[in-house]
Amino acid sequence: MKRLFLFTLFLIYVSSVFAQGEIGEAEKIFIRNESTWGMNLNSNGFGFNYRYAKRKDAFLKKTFETELSLVKHPKEIKIYNPQYDSQKRFIFGKLNEVLCLKAGVGKQKEIYSKADKGSISIKYFFSAGGSLMLLKPIYYEMVDSFKSFSPNIITIYVGIHKFNQSVHSSSDVLGKAPFKMGFNEVSVLPGVYGRVGLSFEYSKSDTLIRAIEAGFTVEAYPKRVPIMAIENNPQILINIFIAYRFGVILDGKKRGSGFKKKFKSKNKRKKIGDDKEKDVIKKEEKEIEEYY
């Protein structure tokens, strides 16, 4: 939770630096497809994601998202072995480094629009999809044996091993082995996830997106995720997140800038009747009037 608080302060600072441009008297963008990137701090790690939001109507968008995050266990504590000169810090009892790849679809709904310069828009969003845990085994440098030649001379014989709870103790570990070890043993664990949150978009430019988001994510897997050498590894992961999101409006169209022409040509390609074509245009013009 301390990390979440510090990250929140960082986001507030970033917000003040990157909020540029004005929407005061400029024409607002009505047709808005969004392409954004996010940096999020989770209660069980951190990650990066990409989201594409496709306009459904004036306030609703369909979203497509991907995310890569590092997953940690709350029992992870870095220590070192005081019995030896090595000051390498390590997490005692950790079995795997865990990365999680997610891909899903969802919806985003604007519930409060920007009124003028300096205001914010508030949106809620939710998504669901598949997740894939990537598990890379961790190796440790451990004391296999030692031999004393004199009271002041001791030779230590070191080996590289995975952690075994029934054999190893913290006094056996000198430090973590090189990170490259274990890549040939990576395993995967598929699952599903769901996410819900609020987005506070504050950019003063109507073509840029700057937002702070907060919410929670739930992930479920067919078995416990082997992060630590303990019995209560999670099978269902629930985490709180806070994120900074930035991006741009794609193919933005201002009110009255070829709006009818766009939808007429689209309807013509679909070969629909004149009456239905007029209904489509009227519906979109009504959304514009309600939006403004």
Buried (B, 14 or more C-beta within 10 A) or exposed (E): EEEBEEBBEBBEEBBEEBBEBEBEEBEBBBBBBBEBBBBBBBBBBBBBBBBBBEBEEBBEBBBBBBBEBBBBBEBEEEEBBEEBEBEBEBBBBBBBBBBBBBBBEBBBBBEEBBEEEEEBBBBBBBBBBEBBBBBBBBBBBBBEEEEEEEEEEEEEEBEEBBBEEEEBEEEBBBBBBEEEBBEEEEEEBEBBBBBBBBBBBBBBBBBBBBBBBBBBBBBBBEEBBBBBBEEEBBEEBEBBBBBBBBBEBBEBBBBEEEBEEBBBEEBEEEEEEEEEBEEBBEEBBEBBEEBE
